[in-house]
């Protein structure tokens, strides 16, 4: 129990610090694409999960789009099912289509395998780079100028998917996009083919630049949505914490930290019914600080509060079992609720309580009983049945306490037949 309270106490400042951090990040007009380490890790994991889910659920759209591109090309360069362009171009297009289909198939298979989710970057990046390089360089082998120019559209579509639909962090998408551009330029420079560098720079570089702008807007939106959801989660935690605290305050005495009378009454009725069903004894120990008004008059109310808190701490230590309840009954009066305890057992607890308060040896100048703070204790116990009311047990314990006071205070009285 104590360790749980300590954990909650130490966790609260961390929540508050993160709450302030999230609000500060949301307030930024131009958001940087980088968060503190823990938030950044959570965001990247979220983006990766979404990217995998998107690929896993919509992979068929990629094949449809690839098929549509192939169909458009065939319709433009075939008549009555016959290829009207150079046969070499058909061979190049078939090879490009086979490589593109293989790349899409590899990504689909990897995305479908949940065991490969942690390695998402390791299979998407090389597959995407290979696909882009092939789509950029292979058209250099085409003889038909129109076909060569139209093949660049496939690269543009692929880059737009990379920046806009793949749900990748912008830095990673840019690395793939510009990396593919650099590798394509290097490969093309080493091939003995006619390569249109002007067209290459026009469509590849411009598409990457447009993709950067589009990707930045999308990632900022993703980051803001993440921060907003995080803020809602933190506010929910804080509300739950506040709710728990309000419940605690409604059940706890503010001065001593013990259960208050309301909580005692609720628990007492529950334990009464449980004891009645199970035919177990239920005991009450009433304790009252001797001459407490005189203590306040001589030592001051602040010292009086400290004395009550000290007695309460002793009661809390005596209530050792999980079902035991120590409560402040009112003023300087305290009560111990002891389920499944008979009169003799409750008497032993009361004697232990009396000795523990004496051991505190809190000075009491105005006491007629001793030089230190003492208590008087009344004890009662019953086995509840249909012929008894809960108030009768309270009356018996209170009567025993009254007898303890009347017979000289600083003692324990058991209500055997009171």
Beta strands, then each sheet from edge to edge (+ up, - down):
strand 1: 78-79
strand 2: 82-83
strand 3: 281-289
strand 4: 325-330
strand 5: 333-339
strand 6: 375-383
strand 7: 412-414
sheet 1: 1+ 2-
sheet 2: 4+ 5- 3+ 6- 7-
end
